[in-house]
Amino acid sequence: MSGAPLRFVARAPRSPFGRLVKWGFWLVALLPPLLMLGTCAGLKGFVLSEDPEVAGGALMFGAGALGVLWAVWLAGLPVMGLLMLLTRGKKLVIEAPSGGHSPG
């Protein structure tokens, strides 16, 4: 009894550049939100300062830092995601002839 051949579909491993892009994607995905939270937590003491100049400077610095982090995160994530998809390993299709007998 001869049936259709068995097909296995797999992906080749990523190249070294592909692995670097994948690590870069995860870095861009996770680091800016953590830095945003750290910025908010770190500036709390300065924003609540009794000196209005210190509080104003902290607010301006925080707004600038958060703006840059948001821009890096929102612009970098789609770019790195696209690069990550483009650097995947090639799809491999391996065909094995089906034997008419059972292995046991």
Biopython code that builds the backbone (N, CA, C, O; Angstrom):
import numpy as np
from Bio.PDB.StructureBuilder import StructureBuilder

atoms = [
    (1, "MET", "N", (0.843, -1.170, 0.000)),
    (1, "MET", "CA", (0.000, 0.000, 0.000)),
    (1, "MET", "C", (0.888, 1.232, 0.000)),
    (1, "MET", "O", (1.531, 1.542, 1.003)),
    (2, "SER", "N", (0.921, 1.909, -1.090)),
    (2, "SER", "CA", (1.785, 3.077, -1.215)),
    (2, "SER", "C", (0.938, 4.338, -1.213)),
    (2, "SER", "O", (0.064, 4.507, -2.063)),
    (3, "GLY", "N", (1.197, 5.220, -0.258)),
    (3, "GLY", "CA", (0.436, 6.464, -0.151)),
    (3, "GLY", "C", (1.287, 7.637, -0.602)),
    (3, "GLY", "O", (2.359, 7.476, -1.184)),
    (4, "ALA", "N", (0.784, 8.787, -0.319)),
    (4, "ALA", "CA", (1.516, 10.005, -0.657)),
    (4, "ALA", "C", (2.748, 10.125, 0.244)),
    (4, "ALA", "O", (2.733, 9.642, 1.376)),
    (5, "PRO", "N", (3.802, 10.755, -0.243)),
    (5, "PRO", "CA", (5.001, 10.887, 0.580)),
    (5, "PRO", "C", (4.729, 11.780, 1.799)),
    (5, "PRO", "O", (3.895, 12.684, 1.755)),
    (6, "LEU", "N", (5.450, 11.501, 2.873)),
    (6, "LEU", "CA", (5.352, 12.328, 4.078)),
    (6, "LEU", "C", (6.136, 13.613, 3.863)),
    (6, "LEU", "O", (7.241, 13.594, 3.321)),
    (7, "ARG", "N", (5.559, 14.726, 4.292)),
    (7, "ARG", "CA", (6.239, 16.018, 4.139)),
    (7, "ARG", "C", (6.449, 16.639, 5.508)),
    (7, "ARG", "O", (5.532, 16.713, 6.325)),
    (8, "PHE", "N", (7.657, 17.078, 5.736)),
    (8, "PHE", "CA", (8.004, 17.801, 6.956)),
    (8, "PHE", "C", (8.386, 19.216, 6.564)),
    (8, "PHE", "O", (9.186, 19.422, 5.651)),
    (9, "VAL", "N", (7.821, 20.172, 7.244)),
    (9, "VAL", "CA", (8.123, 21.573, 6.965)),
    (9, "VAL", "C", (8.858, 22.130, 8.174)),
    (9, "VAL", "O", (8.389, 22.005, 9.306)),
    (10, "ALA", "N", (10.009, 22.742, 7.933)),
    (10, "ALA", "CA", (10.822, 23.307, 9.009)),
    (10, "ALA", "C", (11.471, 24.587, 8.497)),
    (10, "ALA", "O", (11.391, 24.908, 7.311)),
    (11, "ARG", "N", (12.100, 25.294, 9.387)),
    (11, "ARG", "CA", (12.837, 26.499, 9.003)),
    (11, "ARG", "C", (14.314, 26.286, 9.318)),
    (11, "ARG", "O", (14.682, 25.697, 10.335)),
    (12, "ALA", "N", (15.130, 26.781, 8.419)),
    (12, "ALA", "CA", (16.575, 26.759, 8.671)),
    (12, "ALA", "C", (16.869, 27.746, 9.800)),
    (12, "ALA", "O", (16.119, 28.704, 9.989)),
    (13, "PRO", "N", (17.934, 27.528, 10.541)),
    (13, "PRO", "CA", (18.257, 28.475, 11.615)),
    (13, "PRO", "C", (18.595, 29.857, 11.058)),
    (13, "PRO", "O", (18.998, 29.996, 9.903)),
    (14, "ARG", "N", (18.424, 30.858, 11.892)),
    (14, "ARG", "CA", (18.756, 32.233, 11.497)),
    (14, "ARG", "C", (20.263, 32.376, 11.322)),
    (14, "ARG", "O", (21.054, 31.663, 11.941)),
    (15, "SER", "N", (20.629, 33.307, 10.471)),
    (15, "SER", "CA", (22.047, 33.629, 10.295)),
    (15, "SER", "C", (22.500, 34.444, 11.509)),
    (15, "SER", "O", (21.664, 34.874, 12.303)),
    (16, "PRO", "N", (23.803, 34.663, 11.665)),
    (16, "PRO", "CA", (24.262, 35.511, 12.778)),
    (16, "PRO", "C", (23.648, 36.915, 12.728)),
    (16, "PRO", "O", (23.315, 37.483, 13.768)),
    (17, "PHE", "N", (23.498, 37.473, 11.524)),
    (17, "PHE", "CA", (22.849, 38.777, 11.417)),
    (17, "PHE", "C", (21.383, 38.685, 11.834)),
    (17, "PHE", "O", (20.867, 39.591, 12.489)),
    (18, "GLY", "N", (20.718, 37.610, 11.464)),
    (18, "GLY", "CA", (19.324, 37.397, 11.849)),
    (18, "GLY", "C", (19.160, 37.289, 13.356)),
    (18, "GLY", "O", (18.203, 37.820, 13.918)),
    (19, "ARG", "N", (20.095, 36.599, 14.016)),
    (19, "ARG", "CA", (20.039, 36.507, 15.481)),
    (19, "ARG", "C", (20.275, 37.865, 16.121)),
    (19, "ARG", "O", (19.654, 38.196, 17.131)),
    (20, "LEU", "N", (21.173, 38.655, 15.534)),
    (20, "LEU", "CA", (21.424, 40.004, 16.042)),
    (20, "LEU", "C", (20.179, 40.876, 15.893)),
    (20, "LEU", "O", (19.843, 41.636, 16.800)),
    (21, "VAL", "N", (19.499, 40.770, 14.760)),
    (21, "VAL", "CA", (18.271, 41.535, 14.537)),
    (21, "VAL", "C", (17.194, 41.102, 15.524)),
    (21, "VAL", "O", (16.454, 41.940, 16.039)),
    (22, "LYS", "N", (17.098, 39.790, 15.795)),
    (22, "LYS", "CA", (16.091, 39.299, 16.732)),
    (22, "LYS", "C", (16.347, 39.844, 18.136)),
    (22, "LYS", "O", (15.413, 40.264, 18.819)),
    (23, "TRP", "N", (17.600, 39.840, 18.565)),
    (23, "TRP", "CA", (17.932, 40.416, 19.880)),
    (23, "TRP", "C", (17.664, 41.913, 19.896)),
    (23, "TRP", "O", (17.195, 42.449, 20.900)),
    (24, "GLY", "N", (17.956, 42.590, 18.792)),
    (24, "GLY", "CA", (17.670, 44.026, 18.696)),
    (24, "GLY", "C", (16.182, 44.310, 18.785)),
    (24, "GLY", "O", (15.774, 45.291, 19.407)),
    (25, "PHE", "N", (15.363, 43.457, 18.164)),
    (25, "PHE", "CA", (13.916, 43.623, 18.246)),
    (25, "PHE", "C", (13.450, 43.541, 19.692)),
    (25, "PHE", "O", (12.692, 44.393, 20.156)),
    (26, "TRP", "N", (13.906, 42.510, 20.403)),
    (26, "TRP", "CA", (13.477, 42.366, 21.796)),
    (26, "TRP", "C", (14.007, 43.486, 22.666)),
    (26, "TRP", "O", (13.354, 43.886, 23.630)),
    (27, "LEU", "N", (15.177, 43.995, 22.341)),
    (27, "LEU", "CA", (15.717, 45.134, 23.083)),
    (27, "LEU", "C", (14.860, 46.375, 22.856)),
    (27, "LEU", "O", (14.547, 47.096, 23.804)),
    (28, "VAL", "N", (14.478, 46.628, 21.601)),
    (28, "VAL", "CA", (13.637, 47.787, 21.286)),
    (28, "VAL", "C", (12.234, 47.600, 21.855)),
    (28, "VAL", "O", (11.587, 48.580, 22.222)),
    (29, "ALA", "N", (11.755, 46.371, 21.933)),
    (29, "ALA", "CA", (10.410, 46.123, 22.435)),
    (29, "ALA", "C", (10.320, 46.291, 23.951)),
    (29, "ALA", "O", (9.299, 46.754, 24.459)),
    (30, "LEU", "N", (11.371, 45.922, 24.677)),
    (30, "LEU", "CA", (11.287, 45.893, 26.133)),
    (30, "LEU", "C", (11.991, 47.042, 26.846)),
    (30, "LEU", "O", (11.535, 47.469, 27.907)),
    (31, "LEU", "N", (13.076, 47.547, 26.299)),
    (31, "LEU", "CA", (13.864, 48.550, 27.019)),
    (31, "LEU", "C", (13.185, 49.920, 27.132)),
    (31, "LEU", "O", (13.160, 50.473, 28.232)),
    (32, "PRO", "N", (12.634, 50.496, 26.060)),
    (32, "PRO", "CA", (12.007, 51.812, 26.217)),
    (32, "PRO", "C", (10.866, 51.860, 27.238)),
    (32, "PRO", "O", (10.809, 52.817, 28.009)),
    (33, "PRO", "N", (9.949, 50.875, 27.285)),
    (33, "PRO", "CA", (8.921, 50.951, 28.333)),
    (33, "PRO", "C", (9.505, 50.894, 29.744)),
    (33, "PRO", "O", (9.023, 51.570, 30.652)),
    (34, "LEU", "N", (10.541, 50.087, 29.914)),
    (34, "LEU", "CA", (11.181, 50.035, 31.235)),
    (34, "LEU", "C", (11.852, 51.361, 31.574)),
    (34, "LEU", "O", (11.792, 51.815, 32.717)),
    (35, "LEU", "N", (12.487, 51.977, 30.593)),
    (35, "LEU", "CA", (13.112, 53.281, 30.826)),
    (35, "LEU", "C", (12.060, 54.367, 31.072)),
    (35, "LEU", "O", (12.306, 55.303, 31.832)),
    (36, "MET", "N", (10.897, 54.248, 30.437)),
    (36, "MET", "CA", (9.816, 55.210, 30.696)),
    (36, "MET", "C", (9.343, 55.105, 32.142)),
    (36, "MET", "O", (9.154, 56.116, 32.819)),
    (37, "LEU", "N", (9.157, 53.882, 32.603)),
    (37, "LEU", "CA", (8.750, 53.700, 33.999)),
    (37, "LEU", "C", (9.834, 54.201, 34.955)),
    (37, "LEU", "O", (9.535, 54.819, 35.977)),
    (38, "GLY", "N", (11.080, 53.932, 34.615)),
    (38, "GLY", "CA", (12.183, 54.410, 35.449)),
    (38, "GLY", "C", (12.272, 55.924, 35.479)),
    (38, "GLY", "O", (12.590, 56.510, 36.514)),
    (39, "THR", "N", (11.993, 56.562, 34.347)),
    (39, "THR", "CA", (12.008, 58.024, 34.292)),
    (39, "THR", "C", (10.927, 58.601, 35.198)),
    (39, "THR", "O", (11.168, 59.542, 35.954)),
    (40, "CYS", "N", (9.742, 58.027, 35.110)),
    (40, "CYS", "CA", (8.643, 58.514, 35.962)),
    (40, "CYS", "C", (8.958, 58.300, 37.443)),
    (40, "CYS", "O", (8.707, 59.180, 38.266)),
    (41, "ALA", "N", (9.501, 57.145, 37.774)),
    (41, "ALA", "CA", (9.810, 56.863, 39.172)),
    (41, "ALA", "C", (10.976, 57.713, 39.667)),
    (41, "ALA", "O", (10.976, 58.163, 40.813)),
    (42, "GLY", "N", (11.965, 57.933, 38.812)),
    (42, "GLY", "CA", (13.143, 58.686, 39.233)),
    (42, "GLY", "C", (12.898, 60.179, 39.391)),
    (42, "GLY", "O", (13.559, 60.830, 40.200)),
    (43, "LEU", "N", (11.966, 60.726, 38.636)),
    (43, "LEU", "CA", (11.710, 62.167, 38.694)),
    (43, "LEU", "C", (10.693, 62.564, 39.748)),
    (43, "LEU", "O", (10.470, 63.753, 39.975)),
    (44, "LYS", "N", (10.074, 61.583, 40.394)),
    (44, "LYS", "CA", (9.020, 61.884, 41.357)),
    (44, "LYS", "C", (9.496, 62.831, 42.456)),
    (44, "LYS", "O", (8.805, 63.788, 42.805)),
    (45, "GLY", "N", (10.661, 62.560, 42.987)),
    (45, "GLY", "CA", (11.186, 63.404, 44.063)),
    (45, "GLY", "C", (11.469, 64.826, 43.610)),
    (45, "GLY", "O", (11.287, 65.767, 44.383)),
    (46, "PHE", "N", (11.908, 64.998, 42.376)),
    (46, "PHE", "CA", (12.227, 66.335, 41.873)),
    (46, "PHE", "C", (10.966, 67.113, 41.490)),
    (46, "PHE", "O", (10.882, 68.321, 41.714)),
    (47, "VAL", "N", (9.993, 66.418, 40.915)),
    (47, "VAL", "CA", (8.750, 67.081, 40.514)),
    (47, "VAL", "C", (7.978, 67.560, 41.737)),
    (47, "VAL", "O", (7.306, 68.590, 41.687)),
    (48, "LEU", "N", (8.071, 66.824, 42.821)),
    (48, "LEU", "CA", (7.373, 67.203, 44.053)),
    (48, "LEU", "C", (8.214, 68.130, 44.927)),
    (48, "LEU", "O", (7.872, 68.359, 46.087)),
    (49, "SER", "N", (9.297, 68.660, 44.392)),
    (49, "SER", "CA", (10.162, 69.568, 45.151)),
    (49, "SER", "C", (9.434, 70.869, 45.458)),
    (49, "SER", "O", (8.546, 71.291, 44.717)),
    (50, "GLU", "N", (9.828, 71.500, 46.570)),
    (50, "GLU", "CA", (9.211, 72.777, 46.948)),
    (50, "GLU", "C", (9.754, 73.931, 46.130)),
    (50, "GLU", "O", (9.125, 74.986, 46.048)),
    (51, "ASP", "N", (10.911, 73.740, 45.526)),
    (51, "ASP", "CA", (11.485, 74.776, 44.671)),
    (51, "ASP", "C", (10.820, 74.702, 43.296)),
    (51, "ASP", "O", (10.944, 73.683, 42.617)),
    (52, "PRO", "N", (10.115, 75.758, 42.869)),
    (52, "PRO", "CA", (9.394, 75.686, 41.595)),
    (52, "PRO", "C", (10.322, 75.541, 40.390)),
    (52, "PRO", "O", (9.926, 74.960, 39.380)),
    (53, "GLU", "N", (11.555, 76.060, 40.478)),
    (53, "GLU", "CA", (12.478, 75.914, 39.349)),
    (53, "GLU", "C", (12.936, 74.473, 39.190)),
    (53, "GLU", "O", (13.069, 73.979, 38.070)),
    (54, "VAL", "N", (13.176, 73.804, 40.299)),
    (54, "VAL", "CA", (13.565, 72.392, 40.249)),
    (54, "VAL", "C", (12.404, 71.561, 39.700)),
    (54, "VAL", "O", (12.608, 70.698, 38.846)),
    (55, "ALA", "N", (11.197, 71.816, 40.184)),
    (55, "ALA", "CA", (10.025, 71.073, 39.716)),
    (55, "ALA", "C", (9.788, 71.318, 38.225)),
    (55, "ALA", "O", (9.500, 70.380, 37.482)),
    (56, "GLY", "N", (9.909, 72.575, 37.783)),
    (56, "GLY", "CA", (9.721, 72.883, 36.365)),
    (56, "GLY", "C", (10.783, 72.239, 35.494)),
    (56, "GLY", "O", (10.475, 71.702, 34.430)),
    (57, "GLY", "N", (12.034, 72.287, 35.938)),
    (57, "GLY", "CA", (13.116, 71.647, 35.179)),
    (57, "GLY", "C", (12.917, 70.144, 35.088)),
    (57, "GLY", "O", (13.154, 69.544, 34.040)),
    (58, "ALA", "N", (12.479, 69.532, 36.194)),
    (58, "ALA", "CA", (12.230, 68.084, 36.190)),
    (58, "ALA", "C", (11.091, 67.740, 35.244)),
    (58, "ALA", "O", (11.150, 66.736, 34.535)),
    (59, "LEU", "N", (10.052, 68.573, 35.232)),
    (59, "LEU", "CA", (8.939, 68.324, 34.309)),
    (59, "LEU", "C", (9.379, 68.454, 32.854)),
    (59, "LEU", "O", (8.981, 67.648, 32.013)),
    (60, "MET", "N", (10.191, 69.453, 32.553)),
    (60, "MET", "CA", (10.668, 69.619, 31.171)),
    (60, "MET", "C", (11.584, 68.470, 30.757)),
    (60, "MET", "O", (11.468, 67.943, 29.650)),
    (61, "PHE", "N", (12.496, 68.084, 31.655)),
    (61, "PHE", "CA", (13.376, 66.961, 31.352)),
    (61, "PHE", "C", (12.566, 65.682, 31.165)),
    (61, "PHE", "O", (12.803, 64.923, 30.226)),
    (62, "GLY", "N", (11.615, 65.447, 32.057)),
    (62, "GLY", "CA", (10.790, 64.239, 31.970)),
    (62, "GLY", "C", (9.974, 64.196, 30.693)),
    (62, "GLY", "O", (9.855, 63.147, 30.060)),
    (63, "ALA", "N", (9.406, 65.348, 30.310)),
    (63, "ALA", "CA", (8.622, 65.390, 29.076)),
    (63, "ALA", "C", (9.503, 65.114, 27.865)),
    (63, "ALA", "O", (9.098, 64.386, 26.958)),
    (64, "GLY", "N", (10.698, 65.685, 27.841)),
    (64, "GLY", "CA", (11.613, 65.435, 26.724)),
    (64, "GLY", "C", (12.072, 63.986, 26.674)),
    (64, "GLY", "O", (12.094, 63.369, 25.609)),
    (65, "ALA", "N", (12.441, 63.442, 27.838)),
    (65, "ALA", "CA", (12.910, 62.051, 27.885)),
    (65, "ALA", "C", (11.799, 61.088, 27.476)),
    (65, "ALA", "O", (12.034, 60.149, 26.715)),
    (66, "LEU", "N", (10.592, 61.322, 27.982)),
    (66, "LEU", "CA", (9.483, 60.439, 27.620)),
    (66, "LEU", "C", (9.131, 60.571, 26.144)),
    (66, "LEU", "O", (8.780, 59.582, 25.501)),
    (67, "GLY", "N", (9.220, 61.771, 25.606)),
    (67, "GLY", "CA", (8.949, 61.963, 24.178)),
    (67, "GLY", "C", (9.937, 61.202, 23.311)),
    (67, "GLY", "O", (9.545, 60.554, 22.341)),
    (68, "VAL", "N", (11.207, 61.277, 23.653)),
    (68, "VAL", "CA", (12.228, 60.548, 22.883)),
    (68, "VAL", "C", (12.025, 59.042, 23.009)),
    (68, "VAL", "O", (12.125, 58.317, 22.019)),
    (69, "LEU", "N", (11.743, 58.569, 24.214)),
    (69, "LEU", "CA", (11.541, 57.132, 24.410)),
    (69, "LEU", "C", (10.306, 56.630, 23.656)),
    (69, "LEU", "O", (10.340, 55.553, 23.060)),
    (70, "TRP", "N", (9.220, 57.402, 23.680)),
    (70, "TRP", "CA", (8.034, 57.018, 22.918)),
    (70, "TRP", "C", (8.361, 56.969, 21.427)),
    (70, "TRP", "O", (7.954, 56.035, 20.736)),
    (71, "ALA", "N", (9.084, 57.956, 20.931)),
    (71, "ALA", "CA", (9.414, 57.994, 19.504)),
    (71, "ALA", "C", (10.274, 56.799, 19.106)),
    (71, "ALA", "O", (10.036, 56.174, 18.072)),
    (72, "VAL", "N", (11.268, 56.485, 19.923)),
    (72, "VAL", "CA", (12.136, 55.330, 19.635)),
    (72, "VAL", "C", (11.318, 54.052, 19.646)),
    (72, "VAL", "O", (11.483, 53.189, 18.783)),
    (73, "TRP", "N", (10.440, 53.935, 20.625)),
    (73, "TRP", "CA", (9.655, 52.715, 20.772)),
    (73, "TRP", "C", (8.668, 52.559, 19.620)),
    (73, "TRP", "O", (8.604, 51.496, 19.002)),
    (74, "LEU", "N", (7.902, 53.603, 19.324)),
    (74, "LEU", "CA", (6.861, 53.498, 18.307)),
    (74, "LEU", "C", (7.420, 53.447, 16.886)),
    (74, "LEU", "O", (6.806, 52.835, 16.012)),
    (75, "ALA", "N", (8.560, 54.070, 16.639)),
    (75, "ALA", "CA", (9.151, 54.009, 15.299)),
    (75, "ALA", "C", (10.028, 52.766, 15.139)),
    (75, "ALA", "O", (10.087, 52.185, 14.056)),
    (76, "GLY", "N", (10.703, 52.361, 16.203)),
    (76, "GLY", "CA", (11.634, 51.245, 16.106)),
    (76, "GLY", "C", (10.973, 49.887, 16.085)),
    (76, "GLY", "O", (11.490, 48.955, 15.468)),
    (77, "LEU", "N", (9.840, 49.759, 16.747)),
    (77, "LEU", "CA", (9.200, 48.451, 16.839)),
    (77, "LEU", "C", (8.743, 47.912, 15.477)),
    (77, "LEU", "O", (9.035, 46.756, 15.172)),
    (78, "PRO", "N", (8.045, 48.690, 14.651)),
    (78, "PRO", "CA", (7.673, 48.139, 13.333)),
    (78, "PRO", "C", (8.875, 47.893, 12.429)),
    (78, "PRO", "O", (8.898, 46.917, 11.679)),
    (79, "VAL", "N", (9.868, 48.766, 12.493)),
    (79, "VAL", "CA", (11.054, 48.591, 11.647)),
    (79, "VAL", "C", (11.803, 47.323, 12.054)),
    (79, "VAL", "O", (12.170, 46.512, 11.204)),
    (80, "MET", "N", (12.027, 47.157, 13.353)),
    (80, "MET", "CA", (12.739, 45.964, 13.801)),
    (80, "MET", "C", (11.901, 44.702, 13.595)),
    (80, "MET", "O", (12.449, 43.635, 13.320)),
    (81, "GLY", "N", (10.580, 44.815, 13.727)),
    (81, "GLY", "CA", (9.714, 43.664, 13.472)),
    (81, "GLY", "C", (9.780, 43.224, 12.025)),
    (81, "GLY", "O", (9.830, 42.027, 11.739)),
    (82, "LEU", "N", (9.781, 44.178, 11.111)),
    (82, "LEU", "CA", (9.900, 43.852, 9.693)),
    (82, "LEU", "C", (11.256, 43.221, 9.389)),
    (82, "LEU", "O", (11.340, 42.239, 8.653)),
    (83, "LEU", "N", (12.317, 43.793, 9.961)),
    (83, "LEU", "CA", (13.650, 43.198, 9.772)),
    (83, "LEU", "C", (13.714, 41.787, 10.344)),
    (83, "LEU", "O", (14.346, 40.904, 9.766)),
    (84, "MET", "N", (13.057, 41.581, 11.483)),
    (84, "MET", "CA", (13.073, 40.257, 12.091)),
    (84, "MET", "C", (12.361, 39.248, 11.189)),
    (84, "MET", "O", (12.818, 38.114, 11.045)),
    (85, "LEU", "N", (11.243, 39.657, 10.583)),
    (85, "LEU", "CA", (10.551, 38.751, 9.661)),
    (85, "LEU", "C", (11.375, 38.474, 8.408)),
    (85, "LEU", "O", (11.361, 37.358, 7.888)),
    (86, "LEU", "N", (12.085, 39.476, 7.930)),
    (86, "LEU", "CA", (12.870, 39.305, 6.708)),
    (86, "LEU", "C", (14.146, 38.487, 6.910)),
    (86, "LEU", "O", (14.703, 37.966, 5.944)),
    (87, "THR", "N", (14.612, 38.367, 8.150)),
    (87, "THR", "CA", (15.855, 37.626, 8.403)),
    (87, "THR", "C", (15.600, 36.226, 8.953)),
    (87, "THR", "O", (16.509, 35.590, 9.488)),
    (88, "ARG", "N", (14.352, 35.741, 8.819)),
    (88, "ARG", "CA", (14.084, 34.361, 9.228)),
    (88, "ARG", "C", (14.816, 33.405, 8.315)),
    (88, "ARG", "O", (15.181, 33.745, 7.190)),
    (89, "GLY", "N", (15.024, 32.193, 8.822)),
    (89, "GLY", "CA", (15.631, 31.160, 7.990)),
    (89, "GLY", "C", (14.681, 30.744, 6.882)),
    (89, "GLY", "O", (13.470, 30.940, 6.980)),
    (90, "LYS", "N", (15.235, 30.176, 5.843)),
    (90, "LYS", "CA", (14.408, 29.746, 4.708)),
    (90, "LYS", "C", (13.545, 28.552, 5.109)),
    (90, "LYS", "O", (13.921, 27.744, 5.958)),
    (91, "LYS", "N", (12.392, 28.467, 4.482)),
    (91, "LYS", "CA", (11.485, 27.351, 4.734)),
    (91, "LYS", "C", (12.015, 26.118, 4.010)),
    (91, "LYS", "O", (12.326, 26.168, 2.820)),
    (92, "LEU", "N", (12.112, 25.027, 4.734)),
    (92, "LEU", "CA", (12.601, 23.769, 4.171)),
    (92, "LEU", "C", (11.457, 22.771, 4.141)),
    (92, "LEU", "O", (10.746, 22.605, 5.132)),
    (93, "VAL", "N", (11.279, 22.114, 3.019)),
    (93, "VAL", "CA", (10.284, 21.050, 2.895)),
    (93, "VAL", "C", (11.058, 19.769, 2.629)),
    (93, "VAL", "O", (11.762, 19.647, 1.626)),
    (94, "ILE", "N", (10.917, 18.823, 3.538)),
    (94, "ILE", "CA", (11.629, 17.548, 3.436)),
    (94, "ILE", "C", (10.593, 16.466, 3.171)),
    (94, "ILE", "O", (9.636, 16.309, 3.930)),
    (95, "GLU", "N", (10.786, 15.732, 2.105)),
    (95, "GLU", "CA", (9.853, 14.665, 1.754)),
    (95, "GLU", "C", (10.501, 13.320, 2.015)),
    (95, "GLU", "O", (11.652, 13.079, 1.651)),
    (96, "ALA", "N", (9.742, 12.458, 2.647)),
    (96, "ALA", "CA", (10.193, 11.091, 2.884)),
    (96, "ALA", "C", (9.184, 10.164, 2.223)),
    (96, "ALA", "O", (7.978, 10.355, 2.376)),
    (97, "PRO", "N", (9.661, 9.163, 1.491)),
    (97, "PRO", "CA", (8.702, 8.241, 0.874)),
    (97, "PRO", "C", (7.957, 7.470, 1.952)),
    (97, "PRO", "O", (8.538, 7.048, 2.952)),
    (98, "SER", "N", (6.688, 7.299, 1.734)),
    (98, "SER", "CA", (5.913, 6.545, 2.733)),
    (98, "SER", "C", (6.115, 5.074, 2.465)),
    (98, "SER", "O", (5.970, 4.605, 1.336)),
    (99, "GLY", "N", (6.448, 4.359, 3.508)),
    (99, "GLY", "CA", (6.602, 2.905, 3.388)),
    (99, "GLY", "C", (5.252, 2.248, 3.600)),
    (99, "GLY", "O", (4.423, 2.773, 4.344)),
    (100, "GLY", "N", (5.019, 1.138, 2.976)),
    (100, "GLY", "CA", (3.746, 0.452, 3.086)),
    (100, "GLY", "C", (3.637, -0.398, 4.336)),
    (100, "GLY", "O", (2.637, -1.091, 4.524)),
    (101, "HIS", "N", (4.642, -0.361, 5.189)),
    (101, "HIS", "CA", (4.611, -1.210, 6.363)),
    (101, "HIS", "C", (4.693, -0.363, 7.633)),
    (101, "HIS", "O", (5.166, 0.774, 7.613)),
    (102, "SER", "N", (4.231, -0.934, 8.715)),
    (102, "SER", "CA", (4.259, -0.215, 9.998)),
    (102, "SER", "C", (5.606, -0.447, 10.657)),
    (102, "SER", "O", (6.237, -1.477, 10.418)),
    (103, "PRO", "N", (6.067, 0.499, 11.494)),
    (103, "PRO", "CA", (7.409, 0.394, 12.092)),
    (103, "PRO", "C", (7.502, -0.686, 13.155)),
    (103, "PRO", "O", (8.616, -1.061, 13.521)),
    (104, "GLY", "N", (6.431, -1.193, 13.656)),
    (104, "GLY", "CA", (6.502, -2.130, 14.778)),
    (104, "GLY", "C", (6.258, -3.481, 14.393)),
    (104, "GLY", "O", (6.286, -4.378, 15.236)),
]
sb = StructureBuilder()
sb.init_structure("model")
sb.init_model(0)
sb.init_chain("A")
sb.init_seg("    ")
for serial, (resi, resn, name, xyz) in enumerate(atoms, 1):
    if name == "N":
        sb.init_residue(resn, " ", resi, " ")
    sb.init_atom(name, np.array(xyz, "f"), 0.0, 1.0, " ", f" {name:<3s}", serial, name[0])
structure = sb.get_structure()
